[in-house]
Amino acid sequence: MLRRYEKGLGGGLKGAGMVIGVIERIIVLTFVLVDQYTAITVIFAAKSIARFNELKDRKMAEYYLIGTLLSIAFAMIVGIITRLVIGGRII
């Protein structure tokens, strides 16, 4: 799966942001379904470390924050609705 990204390791990887977003939502959804809401902070930490230098630019930081919050909120909403449908408690 990662072979298509090997050649572009010098700079940004084409399509990597989409893959990261999908993985991020899967992890958040999993955390919600197993009632581990606080573990979601690990995603923020990992992404912030990876983009530390880029976040010095205010526009980039705002773009990053909006995208990450929307992605996590979407996955949490799907997880909460799923838990309600299967009869689990939310918190």
C-alpha positions in Angstrom: 0.0 0.0 0.0 2.8 2.4 0.8 4.9 1.6 -2.3 3.2 4.4 -4.3 4.6 7.0 -1.9 8.2 5.8 -1.8 9.4 8.0 -4.7 8.1 11.3 -3.2 9.8 11.0 0.2 11.7 14.3 -0.3 8.6 16.5 0.0 4.9 16.2 0.4 3.4 12.9 -0.8 0.6 13.1 -3.3 -2.6 11.9 -1.9 -1.1 11.2 1.6 -3.4 13.8 3.3 -6.5 11.8 2.1 -5.0 8.6 3.4 -4.1 10.2 6.7 -7.7 11.6 7.0 -9.2 8.2 6.4 -6.9 6.5 9.0 -7.6 9.3 11.4 -11.4 8.8 11.2 -11.1 5.0 11.5 -9.0 5.4 14.7 -11.4 8.0 16.2 -14.4 5.9 15.3 -12.7 2.9 17.0 -11.9 4.9 20.1 -15.5 6.1 20.4 -16.9 2.5 19.9 -14.6 1.2 22.7 -15.4 4.1 25.0 -11.9 5.6 24.9 -12.7 9.3 24.2 -9.5 10.6 25.9 -7.4 8.5 23.6 -8.5 10.7 20.7 -5.9 13.3 22.0 -3.2 11.0 20.7 -4.3 11.9 17.2 -3.9 15.6 17.8 -0.5 15.1 19.4 0.8 12.9 16.6 -0.4 15.3 13.9 0.9 18.3 15.7 4.3 16.8 16.1 4.4 15.8 12.4 3.4 19.4 11.3 5.2 21.3 14.0 7.2 23.6 11.6 4.3 24.2 9.3 2.1 25.3 12.1 4.2 28.5 12.6 2.3 29.9 9.6 -1.0 31.2 10.9 -3.0 30.3 7.8 -1.6 26.8 7.8 -2.3 26.4 11.5 -5.9 27.5 11.0 -6.4 25.2 8.0 -4.9 22.3 9.9 -7.0 23.0 13.0 -10.3 23.3 11.0 -9.6 20.2 9.0 -8.6 18.1 12.0 -11.5 19.3 14.2 -14.0 18.6 11.3 -12.6 15.1 10.7 -12.6 14.2 14.4 -16.1 15.6 15.0 -17.5 13.7 12.0 -16.0 10.4 13.2 -17.2 11.0 16.7 -20.7 11.8 15.6 -20.8 8.6 13.5 -19.4 6.6 16.5 -22.0 8.1 18.9 -24.9 7.4 16.5 -23.6 3.9 16.0 -23.4 3.3 19.7 -27.0 4.6 20.2 -28.2 2.3 17.4 -26.6 -0.8 18.9 -28.0 0.2 22.3 -24.8 1.2 24.0 -24.4 4.1 26.3 -22.7 7.3 25.0 -20.6 8.2 28.0 
